[in-house]
Amino acid sequence: MKRSGCWHQRMLLSLVLLTWTHVTFSALIRSHNFSRWPKPPCKMYYPIDPDYEANCPDVKAYVCATNGLTYKNECFFCIDRWEFGPHIQFVKYGKCE
């Protein structure tokens, strides 16, 4: 009786580990469709006072803009857009190529 119970536990553990491995690696390999993501909410980052110094977070979540620059994150993109004009448009999340 003990041997069959042990076999079932091993089989269950193997199935759980295989499922976990499949889910983990398929998420890493899958390509992301950044075009479906919403554009950055720039109004959130615009300073209230023109003399206000922007304090963007130190997070790497790259944003590509029409000026060909890759910004560290959407905050830096939005502040540049606020300072230099609306001709700087959002292209995609990720680095420019």
C-alpha positions in Angstrom: 0.0 0.0 0.0 2.8 2.5 0.8 4.5 2.0 -2.5 1.4 2.9 -4.6 0.8 6.0 -2.5 4.4 7.1 -3.0 4.0 6.5 -6.8 0.9 8.7 -6.9 2.7 11.5 -5.0 5.7 11.4 -7.4 3.4 11.5 -10.4 1.4 14.4 -9.0 4.6 16.3 -8.2 6.0 15.6 -11.7 2.8 16.9 -13.3 2.8 20.1 -11.2 6.5 20.8 -12.0 6.0 20.2 -15.7 3.0 22.5 -15.8 4.8 25.2 -13.9 7.8 24.9 -16.2 5.7 25.1 -19.3 3.8 28.2 -18.0 7.0 29.9 -16.9 9.0 29.4 -20.1 6.1 30.0 -22.5 5.6 33.4 -20.9 9.3 34.2 -21.4 9.4 33.2 -25.0 6.1 34.7 -26.1 6.3 37.9 -28.0 4.5 40.9 -26.5 2.2 43.0 -28.6 3.0 46.5 -27.3 0.6 48.1 -29.8 -2.3 46.9 -27.7 -1.1 48.7 -24.6 -2.6 52.1 -23.9 -0.6 55.2 -24.6 1.2 56.9 -21.6 -1.1 59.0 -19.4 0.9 62.2 -19.8 -1.5 64.5 -18.0 -0.5 62.6 -14.9 3.1 63.7 -15.2 2.7 67.3 -16.2 3.9 69.7 -13.5 1.3 72.0 -11.9 3.8 74.9 -11.7 6.1 75.7 -14.7 9.0 76.1 -12.3 8.4 72.7 -10.8 11.3 70.2 -11.3 10.0 66.9 -12.4 10.9 63.9 -10.3 10.5 60.8 -12.5 10.9 57.3 -10.9 14.1 55.4 -11.6 12.3 52.6 -13.4 13.3 51.0 -16.7 10.2 50.7 -18.8 11.4 52.0 -22.2 9.2 54.2 -24.4 10.0 54.9 -28.1 9.0 58.3 -29.5 8.7 59.8 -33.0 11.9 61.8 -32.5 13.8 58.5 -32.5 14.7 58.7 -28.9 14.2 55.9 -26.4 13.1 57.3 -23.0 13.8 55.4 -19.8 10.1 55.4 -18.9 6.8 57.2 -19.7 7.4 59.9 -17.2 10.6 61.1 -19.0 8.8 60.9 -22.3 5.9 62.9 -21.0 8.1 65.6 -19.5 10.0 66.0 -22.8 6.7 66.2 -24.6 5.5 68.9 -22.2 8.8 70.9 -22.5 9.4 70.6 -26.3 6.0 70.3 -27.7 3.3 67.9 -28.9 5.2 67.0 -32.1 6.9 64.4 -30.0 4.5 61.5 -30.3 4.4 58.1 -28.6 5.4 55.2 -31.0 5.6 52.1 -28.8 6.7 50.7 -25.5 10.2 49.3 -25.8 13.4 50.6 -27.2 13.5 52.3 -30.6 15.3 50.3 -33.2 
